[in-house]
C-alpha cells in the first residue's frame, strides 16, 4: 500500500508557475496537455463572509450580474464564449471567495482572458436597474427552490446556529430572501467596485498552454485594469476547544428525522485540521466508515449517514449527520451516535479504518483535479489554495500530512476538538396536520 500511495502522491502534485502583476492581480498557470482545452478561473477574495448584517445575498446577486455584459462587451457573457466552443461557463460563491470560470478550446484562450478582464474592470458602468431587477428575481427563485427541497433549510440552520451571531459565517452562503429584497442597485455597484478588483483577485489558467505564455497573455489583457483598493483581512477569534453545546429541534420539510452534529475547529491552514479531516473521514466517510457500520449495518437505526470536513479560512467545521430509519426513535439514534463517537474517542480508530479514510480523501482530490474547470477542479484547487493559504501547493502539502499522520496523532487531536459539539440540530417531519417550514 505504501508504494501505491507514493505513486498517487506524485499525481496529487499540481506544478504551477505564478507571478503578481503591477495592479496586484495574482496569476497562476499550470500545464496539462491531455486535451486541447484551457480553463480560466478567477477567484475574487470576497465571498459571503464579506457581507454585512442585513445585506446577505449581495455576493450571490453580484455573481449573477457578472454575466449581464460590461461596458465594452454588452449583452450576454455566454454567447461569444459558446460560439468559440466553450464547454463550461459558470460561477459560484463560497464563504471566502467568488469564483468565475470557463473552459474553452486553447485557441479561444485570448477571448476568455479578454472577457474576464473586461468584466473585472468595466462591469460597474454597465449595471442598470433593469439588469439588477432581472437578476434579483432569478436569485429569489433560486433561494425559494432550494429552501423548498427536502432538508433545504439545512444550510441556513447550520450557519445561524453553529457560529456565533457576529461571525462572518453565521448566515447562509447564498443569502436570505428577506435581505435580498432590501438590496439596492448601488449596493451591487459598490460590491463590484470594491471586491471585484485585481488587487483582490487570483487568476488561474490551467490546460494545454505553456505557463510562461499563459502569464504573458494574462499580463497583456489584465494590466490595464485599475488595481482597486485591497480589502482588509477579516479578523475573528479562534474557536474554543471546549464548546458550549447549542441544541435545536426544527420541524421542516424532512421526509425522515435527521440529526446533525457540528464542531467548530481551527482555520483550514492550521496544522490541527489535517488530523481532524482524517478523523471526520474515518468516522463518517460513507459506506464502510466507523459510524456507518455501527448505526446503519449493525444496529439498523439509520438509513443514511454522512460527514464533511468543511475547510474555511476563518474557521473550519466537522459536520456529521445521520438519518433515522423508519419507525426508529430519534432519541435512540442520537444515543447510539453518542455511544459510538465516545467509543471512537476513547479507543481510537483501527489501522484499516485509517488507511481506508486516507485513500478516500486522496481519491476524492484526484478525481476533482482530473477536470480542468469547475467546482473542485484543478483550476479551483489552485485558486482556493492561493486564497486560503497564499500558496498554490497547499493541497499537496495538506495531503502529504494526512498520509503521514499516525493513529496516536489523529486520536489525540480528535479528543481535543471532537468532544462536545458546537451544535446538535434535529430535523423532524411536520406533525400530522401541521404546515412544515419550507
C-alpha positions in Angstrom: 0.0 0.0 0.0 2.9 2.4 0.8 4.2 2.0 -2.8 0.8 2.7 -4.3 0.3 5.7 -2.1 3.7 7.2 -3.1 2.7 6.9 -6.8 -0.6 8.6 -6.0 1.2 11.5 -4.2 3.1 12.2 -7.4 -0.3 12.6 -9.2 -1.6 14.9 -6.5 1.1 17.5 -7.2 0.0 20.4 -9.4 3.1 22.0 -10.8 2.5 25.7 -11.5 4.2 29.0 -12.2 2.9 32.2 -10.6 3.5 36.0 -10.6 1.8 39.1 -9.4 1.0 41.9 -11.9 1.7 45.5 -11.1 -2.0 46.1 -10.4 -2.0 43.4 -7.7 -3.5 40.5 -9.7 -2.1 37.1 -8.7 -1.6 34.9 -11.8 -1.1 31.1 -11.6 -0.5 28.9 -14.6 -0.5 25.1 -14.9 0.1 23.0 -18.0 -1.9 19.9 -18.7 -1.9 18.7 -22.3 -4.2 15.8 -22.1 -6.8 17.7 -24.1 -6.6 20.9 -26.3 -8.6 22.9 -23.6 -7.7 25.8 -21.4 -9.6 26.7 -18.2 -9.7 30.2 -16.9 -10.7 30.6 -13.2 -10.9 34.0 -11.4 -11.2 33.9 -7.7 -12.2 37.2 -6.1 -11.2 37.2 -2.4 -14.7 38.2 -1.4 -17.5 35.7 -0.6 -20.5 35.7 1.6 -18.3 36.3 4.7 -17.8 39.9 3.4 -21.5 40.7 3.5 -22.7 43.0 6.3 -25.7 42.3 8.5 -28.9 42.9 6.6 -27.0 42.7 3.2 -26.8 38.9 2.8 -27.3 37.6 -0.8 -25.3 40.5 -2.1 -22.4 38.2 -3.1 -24.8 35.8 -4.8 -26.6 38.6 -6.7 -23.2 40.2 -7.8 -22.1 36.8 -9.1 -25.2 36.7 -11.3 -24.6 40.3 -12.5 -21.2 39.3 -13.7 -22.9 37.6 -16.7 -25.0 40.5 -17.8 -22.5 42.4 -20.0 -19.9 45.0 -19.4 -19.1 48.4 -20.9 -17.2 47.1 -24.0 -18.9 43.7 -24.2 -22.6 44.4 -23.8 -25.1 41.7 -23.9 -24.8 38.1 -22.7 -21.4 37.0 -21.4 -22.2 33.4 -22.5 -22.8 33.9 -26.2 -19.3 34.8 -27.5 -17.7 32.1 -25.5 -20.3 29.5 -26.6 -19.7 30.4 -30.2 -16.0 29.9 -29.6 -16.7 26.4 -28.3 -16.7 26.8 -24.5 -17.7 23.7 -22.7 -18.2 25.2 -19.3 -19.2 28.7 -18.2 -20.3 29.4 -14.7 -19.6 30.9 -11.3 -20.3 30.2 -7.6 -20.0 31.9 -4.2 -18.2 30.4 -1.3 -17.8 31.9 2.2 -14.2 33.0 1.4 -14.3 33.9 -2.3 -16.4 34.2 -5.5 -15.2 32.0 -8.4 -15.9 32.8 -12.1 -14.7 30.2 -14.7 -14.9 28.9 -18.2 -13.3 26.1 -20.2 -12.5 26.9 -23.8 -10.6 25.4 -26.7 -7.0 26.5 -26.4 -7.4 28.7 -29.5 -10.1 30.7 -27.7 -8.0 31.4 -24.6 -7.4 35.0 -25.6 -11.1 35.7 -25.9 -11.7 34.2 -22.5 -9.0 36.3 -20.9 -10.2 39.5 -22.6 -13.8 38.9 -21.4 -12.7 38.2 -17.8 -10.5 41.3 -17.8 -13.4 43.3 -19.3 -15.8 42.4 -16.6 -13.2 42.8 -13.9 -12.5 46.3 -14.9 -15.6 47.6 -16.6 -18.7 45.9 -15.2 -20.0 48.7 -12.9 -20.7 51.2 -15.7 -22.9 48.7 -17.5 -25.1 47.8 -14.5 -28.5 49.4 -14.6 -31.9 49.0 -12.8 -33.3 46.6 -15.4 -30.4 44.1 -15.1 -30.4 44.4 -11.4 -34.1 43.6 -11.0 -34.0 40.8 -13.5 -31.2 39.1 -11.6 -32.7 39.7 -8.3 -35.8 37.8 -9.5 -33.6 34.9 -10.6 -31.7 34.8 -7.3 -35.0 34.9 -5.4 -36.4 32.0 -7.4 -33.2 30.0 -6.7 -33.5 30.6 -3.0 -37.2 29.6 -3.0 -36.4 26.4 -4.9 -33.5 25.4 -2.7 -35.3 26.0 0.5 -38.4 24.1 -0.6 -36.4 20.9 -1.2 -36.1 18.2 1.4 -33.8 19.4 4.1 -33.5 22.6 2.2 -33.3 24.7 5.3 -30.1 22.9 6.5 -27.6 25.5 5.1 -29.4 28.3 6.9 -29.9 26.5 10.2 -26.3 25.3 10.4 -24.9 28.7 9.6 -27.2 30.6 12.0 -26.9 28.2 15.0 -23.4 26.7 14.8 -21.5 30.0 14.6 -21.7 33.0 17.0 -24.1 35.7 15.7 -21.3 38.1 14.9 -19.2 35.6 13.0 -18.9 36.3 9.2 -20.1 32.7 8.5 -23.3 33.0 10.6 -25.6 33.3 7.6 -26.1 31.0 4.5 -23.7 31.4 1.6 -26.5 32.1 -0.9 -28.1 34.7 1.3 -31.6 35.3 2.8 -34.6 36.3 0.8 -35.6 39.0 3.3 -32.2 40.6 2.8 -32.2 40.2 -1.0 -35.4 42.2 -1.2 -33.8 45.1 0.6 -30.7 45.4 -1.6 -30.3 48.3 -4.0 -28.6 48.8 -7.3 -26.0 51.0 -5.5 -25.3 48.1 -3.1 -24.4 45.9 -6.0 -22.3 48.6 -7.7 -20.4 49.2 -4.5 -19.8 45.5 -4.0 -18.4 45.1 -7.6 -16.4 48.2 -7.4 -14.8 47.2 -4.1 -14.5 43.5 -4.3 -14.0 42.6 -7.9 -10.6 44.3 -8.5 -7.2 42.9 -9.4 -5.7 43.5 -6.0 -8.4 41.3 -4.5 -8.2 38.5 -7.1 -6.4 35.4 -8.2 -6.4 34.3 -11.9 -5.7 30.7 -12.7 -5.0 29.5 -16.3 -4.8 25.7 -16.5 -4.7 23.4 -19.5 -2.9 23.0 -22.8 -0.8 26.1 -22.6 2.8 26.9 -21.6 2.8 28.6 -18.2 5.1 31.4 -19.3 3.0 32.1 -22.3 -0.2 32.0 -20.2 1.2 34.5 -17.8 2.3 36.8 -20.6 -1.2 36.6 -22.1 -2.7 37.5 -18.7 -0.3 40.5 -18.5 -1.5 41.6 -21.9 -5.2 41.6 -21.1 -5.3 42.5 -17.4 -2.5 45.0 -16.9 -4.8 48.0 -17.8 -7.5 47.0 -15.3 -7.4 49.6 -12.4 -6.0 47.9 -9.3 -8.7 48.9 -6.8 -8.2 49.0 -3.0 -7.0 46.0 -1.1 -9.7 44.5 1.2 -8.8 44.4 4.9 -8.4 40.9 6.2 -11.4 39.7 8.3 -10.5 39.1 11.9 -12.3 36.6 14.2 -11.4 35.0 17.5 -10.3 31.3 17.2 -12.9 28.7 18.1 -12.6 27.2 21.6 -11.6 23.6 22.0 -14.3 23.0 24.6 -17.5 24.3 23.1 -20.8 25.2 24.7 -23.4 23.0 23.2 -26.4 24.6 21.4 -29.2 22.2 20.7 -32.1 22.9 18.3 -35.1 20.9 17.2 -36.9 22.1 14.0 -39.9 20.8 12.1 -39.4 21.3 8.4 -39.6 19.7 5.0 -37.9 16.5 6.1 -39.1 13.0 4.9 -37.3 11.4 7.9 -35.8 12.6 11.2 -32.2 13.7 10.8 -29.6 14.6 13.4 -26.6 16.9 12.7 -23.6 17.4 15.0 -21.3 20.3 14.2 -17.9 21.0 15.7 -16.2 24.4 15.1 -12.5 23.9 14.6 -9.5 26.0 13.5 -9.0 27.7 10.2 -8.1 25.4 7.2 -4.4 26.3 7.1 -3.9 25.3 10.8 -1.9 22.1 11.4 -4.7 20.5 13.5 -7.0 20.4 10.6 -5.2 17.6 8.9 -5.9 15.2 11.7 -9.4 16.5 12.1 -10.1 15.9 8.4 -8.8 12.3 8.7 -10.8 11.7 11.8 -14.0 13.0 10.2 -13.5 10.8 7.2 -12.8 7.7 9.3 -16.0 8.3 11.3 -18.4 9.3 8.6 -16.9 8.9 5.1 -19.8 7.0 3.7 -20.3 3.2 3.4 -17.8 1.3 5.5 -16.9 4.1 7.8 -17.0 3.6 11.6 -20.4 5.2 12.2 -22.0 3.7 9.1 -21.1 0.1 10.2 -22.5 0.7 13.7 -25.6 2.7 13.0 -26.7 1.5 9.6 -25.4 -2.0 9.2 -25.3 -3.4 12.8 -27.9 -1.5 14.8 -30.1 -0.7 11.8 -31.1 2.5 13.4 -30.3 4.7 10.4 -30.8 4.6 6.7 -28.2 7.2 5.8 -25.1 8.7 7.4 -22.5 11.2 6.1 -20.0 13.7 7.1 -17.9 16.5 5.8 -14.8 18.4 6.8 -15.5 22.0 5.7 -12.2 23.8 5.5 -12.5 27.6 5.5 -10.1 30.5 6.0 -11.7 31.9 9.2 -12.6 28.6 10.9 -13.5 25.1 9.7 -16.2 22.7 10.7 -16.6 19.0 11.2 -20.2 18.2 10.2 -21.7 14.7 10.7 -25.4 13.7 10.1 -27.5 10.6 10.5 -31.0 10.0 9.1 -33.2 7.8 11.3 -34.7 4.6 9.8 -38.5 4.5 9.6 -40.1 3.8 12.9 -36.9 4.4 14.9 -37.0 6.9 17.7 -34.6 9.8 17.0 -33.6 9.6 20.7 -32.3 6.1 20.3 -30.5 7.1 17.1 -28.9 10.0 18.9 -27.9 7.8 21.9 -26.2 5.4 19.6 -24.5 8.3 17.7 -23.1 9.5 21.1 -22.1 6.0 22.1 -20.1 5.3 19.0 -18.4 8.7 19.0 -17.4 8.3 22.6 -16.0 4.8 21.8 -14.0 6.3 18.9 -12.5 9.0 21.1 -11.7 6.5 23.9 -10.3 3.6 21.9 -9.2 5.3 18.6 -9.7 4.0 15.1 -8.2 0.8 13.7 -5.3 1.0 11.3 -7.5 -0.4 8.5 -10.1 2.3 9.0 -7.5 5.0 9.0 -5.9 3.6 5.8 -9.3 3.4 4.0 -10.0 7.0 5.1 -6.7 8.3 3.7 -7.4 6.6 0.4 -10.9 8.1 0.2 -9.5 11.6 0.9 -6.8 11.3 -1.7 -9.0 9.7 -4.4 -11.6 12.4 -4.0 -9.0 15.1 -4.6 -7.5 13.2 -7.6 -11.0 12.8 -9.2 -11.5 16.5 -8.8 -8.2 17.7 -10.4 -8.7 15.4 -13.3 -11.1 18.1 -14.5 -9.5 21.4 -15.5 -12.6 23.6 -14.8 -15.5 23.8 -12.4 -16.1 23.1 -8.7 -13.4 21.0 -7.2 -11.3 21.1 -10.4 -7.6 21.6 -10.9 -8.1 25.3 -11.5 -10.2 25.8 -8.4 -7.8 23.8 -6.3 -5.0 26.2 -7.3 -7.2 29.2 -6.7 -8.6 28.0 -3.4 -5.1 27.2 -2.1 -3.9 30.8 -3.0 -6.9 32.4 -1.4 -6.9 30.4 1.8 -3.2 29.7 2.4 -1.4 32.0 -0.1 0.4 29.1 -1.6 -0.6 27.1 -4.8 0.9 23.9 -3.4 -1.2 23.9 -0.2 -3.4 20.9 -1.1 -0.5 18.7 -2.0 1.2 19.6 1.3 -2.1 19.0 3.1 -2.5 15.6 1.6 1.1 14.6 2.4 0.5 15.3 6.1 -2.8 13.4 6.1 -0.9 10.4 4.7 1.9 10.6 7.3 -0.4 11.1 10.4 -0.1 8.3 13.0 -3.1 6.8 14.8 -1.9 8.4 18.0 -1.6 11.9 16.4 -5.1 11.6 14.9 -6.9 10.5 18.0 -5.1 13.0 20.2 -6.3 15.9 18.0 -9.8 14.4 17.8 -10.1 14.2 21.6 -9.2 17.8 21.9 -11.7 19.1 19.4 -14.5 16.5 18.9 -15.9 16.3 22.4 -18.9 18.4 22.9 -20.2 19.7 19.6 -20.9 23.4 18.9 -24.4 22.4 17.6 -26.8 19.5 17.8 -29.6 20.0 15.3 -32.5 17.6 14.9 -34.8 18.0 11.9 -38.2 16.3 12.2 -41.0 15.8 9.7 -44.0 18.0 10.5 -46.7 16.6 12.8 -49.8 15.5 11.1 -52.0 18.4 10.2 -49.1 21.0 10.7 -47.7 23.1 8.0 -44.0 22.5 7.6 -41.4 25.2 7.2 -40.3 25.3 3.6 
